[in-house]
Amino acid sequence: MSDRITFNPNQCGGRPCVRGMRIRVKDVLDLLAARVPQAEILEDYPYLEAADIDACLEYAAMDADHPVLLAH
């Protein structure tokens, strides 16, 4: 995943992107959340690869796995 998900403070506001391109991880995740089939995403974005979509999902899973601290 590390070579597919990139961060650049001068691109997309420093948000995680796919392989240095101007497509954010969030863009891919939004398409998947809208139930757009992977084949359609790859057709609409021919510069993406199936492994890029997998990396976005892996990144989201890792990003969601953090403790939540509540103030009392």
N, CA, C and O of each residue as an XYZ file, in Angstrom:
288
protein
N       0.828     -1.195      0.000
C       0.000      0.000      0.000
C       0.868      1.253      0.000
O       0.509      2.237     -0.646
N       1.987      1.248      0.698
C       2.751      2.471      0.888
C       3.207      3.101     -0.421
O       3.367      4.320     -0.485
N       3.420      2.312     -1.457
C       3.850      2.909     -2.717
C       2.664      3.383     -3.552
O       2.858      4.080     -4.548
N       1.466      3.027     -3.174
C       0.276      3.420     -3.932
C      -0.440      4.616     -3.322
O      -1.067      5.392     -4.044
N      -0.359      4.776     -2.025
C      -1.004      5.910     -1.350
C       0.094      6.922     -1.021
O       1.039      6.613     -0.294
N      -0.043      8.126     -1.561
C       0.990      9.137     -1.407
C       0.425     10.396     -0.753
O      -0.779     10.652     -0.774
N       1.328     11.160     -0.182
C       0.976     12.420      0.476
C       1.903     13.501     -0.057
O       3.122     13.330     -0.084
N       1.324     14.601     -0.477
C       2.113     15.729     -0.964
C       1.417     16.997     -0.468
O       0.273     17.255     -0.841
N       2.085     17.786      0.362
C       1.439     18.987      0.906
C       1.036     19.991     -0.170
O       0.204     20.861      0.088
N       1.609     19.888     -1.372
C       1.287     20.808     -2.459
C       0.241     20.261     -3.421
O      -0.013     20.851     -4.471
N      -0.357     19.147     -3.065
C      -1.334     18.516     -3.958
C      -2.557     18.098     -3.154
O      -2.434     17.426     -2.129
N      -3.712     18.487     -3.609
C      -4.984     18.112     -2.974
C      -4.995     18.428     -1.482
O      -5.550     17.673     -0.683
N      -4.385     19.533     -1.118
C      -4.377     19.955      0.285
C      -3.654     18.996      1.211
O      -3.917     18.980      2.414
N      -2.739     18.191      0.665
C      -1.997     17.246      1.484
C      -2.760     15.978      1.809
O      -2.281     15.136      2.569
N      -3.945     15.839      1.238
C      -4.756     14.644      1.501
C      -4.143     13.438      0.785
O      -3.441     13.597     -0.214
N      -4.410     12.227      1.301
C      -3.854     11.033      0.666
C      -4.399     10.859     -0.746
O      -5.602     10.968     -0.983
N      -3.491     10.586     -1.677
C      -3.833     10.415     -3.085
C      -3.319      9.074     -3.582
O      -2.558      8.387     -2.902
N      -3.750      8.725     -4.772
C      -3.331      7.473     -5.388
C      -2.124      7.731     -6.286
O      -2.207      8.488     -7.253
N      -1.015      7.099     -5.955
C       0.226      7.118     -6.741
C       0.622      8.499     -7.252
O       1.080      8.631     -8.387
N       0.453      9.512     -6.437
C       0.889     10.861     -6.806
C      -0.023     11.558     -7.794
O       0.261     12.679     -8.216
N      -1.111     10.911     -8.168
C      -2.064     11.535     -9.096
C      -3.034     12.398     -8.304
O      -3.061     12.355     -7.074
N      -3.810     13.163     -9.005
C      -4.767     14.048     -8.342
C      -6.117     13.364     -8.132
O      -7.169     13.980     -8.300
N      -6.072     12.110     -7.771
C      -7.288     11.427     -7.342
C      -7.065     11.007     -5.896
O      -6.156     10.243     -5.572
N      -7.937     11.541     -5.038
C      -7.789     11.310     -3.608
C      -8.327      9.939     -3.229
O      -9.201      9.389     -3.900
N      -7.795      9.405     -2.153
C      -8.318      8.154     -1.605
C      -9.814      8.316     -1.349
O     -10.595      7.402     -1.615
N     -10.206      9.469     -0.837
C     -11.620      9.726     -0.537
C     -12.480      9.637     -1.796
O     -13.614      9.163     -1.733
N     -11.961     10.082     -2.929
C     -12.729     10.002     -4.176
C     -13.053      8.549     -4.509
O     -14.182      8.220     -4.874
N     -12.058      7.694     -4.380
C     -12.258      6.272     -4.663
C     -13.233      5.674     -3.651
O     -14.137      4.926     -4.024
N     -13.048      6.001     -2.378
C     -13.934      5.468     -1.345
C     -15.371      5.950     -1.529
O     -16.313      5.190     -1.305
N     -15.545      7.200     -1.934
C     -16.897      7.719     -2.192
C     -17.577      6.943     -3.317
O     -18.768      6.643     -3.237
N     -16.826      6.621     -4.357
C     -17.391      5.829     -5.457
C     -17.790      4.448     -4.976
O     -18.869      3.960     -5.313
N     -16.935      3.815     -4.193
C     -17.257      2.489     -3.666
C     -18.460      2.546     -2.731
O     -19.311      1.657     -2.758
N     -18.536      3.588     -1.906
C     -19.664      3.745     -0.987
C     -20.971      3.952     -1.742
O     -22.041      3.577     -1.262
N     -20.876      4.550     -2.927
C     -22.064      4.753     -3.764
C     -22.385      3.489     -4.573
O     -23.254      3.497     -5.445
N     -21.672      2.418     -4.266
C     -21.883      1.107     -4.909
C     -21.557      1.094     -6.390
O     -22.129      0.316     -7.154
N     -20.634      1.959     -6.796
C     -20.149      1.921     -8.176
C     -19.254      0.691     -8.280
O     -18.309      0.558     -7.503
N     -19.526     -0.201     -9.213
C     -18.699     -1.407     -9.338
C     -17.246     -1.066     -9.672
O     -16.965     -0.099    -10.380
N     -16.337     -1.877     -9.149
C     -14.912     -1.650     -9.384
C     -14.608     -1.589    -10.877
O     -13.805     -0.766    -11.316
N     -15.238     -2.446    -11.649
C     -14.991     -2.453    -13.103
C     -15.368     -1.116    -13.730
O     -14.686     -0.644    -14.640
N     -16.444     -0.506    -13.253
C     -16.872      0.794    -13.784
C     -15.898      1.895    -13.378
O     -15.605      2.790    -14.171
N     -15.398      1.830    -12.149
C     -14.415      2.819    -11.697
C     -13.173      2.730    -12.577
O     -12.646      3.749    -13.022
N     -12.712      1.517    -12.823
C     -11.514      1.327    -13.640
C     -11.747      1.761    -15.078
O     -10.821      2.219    -15.747
N     -12.967      1.619    -15.553
C     -13.293      2.068    -16.912
C     -13.329      3.592    -16.983
O     -12.826      4.188    -17.935
N     -13.925      4.216    -15.971
C     -14.047      5.679    -15.945
C     -12.714      6.377    -15.656
O     -12.498      7.512    -16.080
N     -11.829      5.694    -14.936
C     -10.517      6.232    -14.576
C      -9.459      5.242    -15.058
O      -8.925      4.477    -14.256
N      -9.148      5.244    -16.353
C      -8.265      4.214    -16.922
C      -6.838      4.218    -16.372
O      -6.106      3.245    -16.553
N      -6.440      5.289    -15.710
C      -5.101      5.335    -15.131
C      -5.055      4.663    -13.768
O      -3.973      4.473    -13.212
N      -6.216      4.299    -13.218
C      -6.247      3.545    -11.963
C      -6.086      2.062    -12.255
O      -6.428      1.580    -13.335
N      -5.562      1.357    -11.275
C      -5.424     -0.088    -11.357
C      -6.205     -0.706    -10.204
O      -6.464     -0.050     -9.195
N      -6.573     -1.959    -10.361
C      -7.322     -2.651     -9.310
C      -6.571     -2.597     -7.983
O      -7.183     -2.465     -6.923
N      -5.258     -2.700     -8.042
C      -4.453     -2.639     -6.815
C      -4.556     -1.269     -6.142
O      -4.395     -1.170     -4.925
N      -4.822     -0.218     -6.908
C      -5.020      1.117     -6.322
C      -6.288      1.136     -5.473
O      -6.307      1.702     -4.380
N      -7.334      0.518     -5.981
C      -8.594      0.469     -5.238
C      -8.403     -0.341     -3.961
O      -8.875      0.053     -2.894
N      -7.715     -1.464     -4.071
C      -7.419     -2.271     -2.885
C      -6.624     -1.468     -1.865
O      -6.885     -1.556     -0.665
N      -5.652     -0.683     -2.335
C      -4.835      0.130     -1.427
C      -5.683      1.187     -0.725
O      -5.455      1.482      0.449
N      -6.651      1.754     -1.426
C      -7.548      2.742     -0.807
C      -8.362      2.102      0.309
O      -8.529      2.691      1.377
N      -8.862      0.912      0.066
C      -9.625      0.204      1.089
C      -8.744     -0.151      2.284
O      -9.170     -0.029      3.432
N      -7.526     -0.588      2.014
C      -6.592     -0.920      3.088
C      -6.262      0.326      3.903
O      -6.203      0.272      5.132
N      -6.049      1.448      3.217
C      -5.757      2.701      3.911
C      -6.935      3.094      4.810
O      -6.737      3.489      5.959
N      -8.142      2.985      4.289
C      -9.324      3.351      5.069
C      -9.462      2.452      6.299
O      -9.819      2.927      7.377
N      -9.184      1.176      6.142
C      -9.277      0.253      7.275
C      -8.246      0.614      8.344
O      -8.553      0.602      9.536
N      -7.035      0.931      7.918
C      -5.991      1.317      8.875
C      -6.333      2.643      9.544
O      -6.115      2.810     10.744
N      -6.869      3.589      8.770
C      -7.188      4.915      9.299
C      -8.329      4.842     10.330
O      -8.391      5.651     11.255
N      -9.214      3.876     10.157
C     -10.358      3.746     11.053
C      -9.986      3.035     12.359
O     -10.768      3.039     13.310
N      -8.816      2.436     12.408
C      -8.415      1.653     13.574
C      -7.545      2.481     14.512
O      -6.326      2.320     14.562
N      -8.195      3.364     15.249
C      -7.474      4.162     16.240
C      -8.354      4.328     17.460
O      -9.579      4.311     17.346
N      -7.754      4.488     18.617
C      -8.556      4.640     19.824
C      -9.283      5.985     19.847
O      -8.797      6.981     19.310
N     -10.420      5.990     20.462
C     -11.186      7.212     20.666
C     -11.167      7.516     22.152
O     -11.629      6.720     22.970
N     -10.633      8.662     22.485
C     -10.545      9.063     23.892
C     -11.687     10.037     24.198
O     -11.892     11.023     23.490
N     -12.402      9.741     25.243
C     -13.527     10.573     25.639
C     -13.140     11.377     26.882
O     -12.545     10.839     27.816
N     -13.474     12.639     26.884
C     -13.216     13.480     28.051
C     -14.377     13.316     29.034
O     -15.542     13.265     28.639
N     -14.043     13.236     30.296
C     -15.095     13.088     31.332
C     -15.308     14.380     32.046
O     -16.145     14.459     32.945
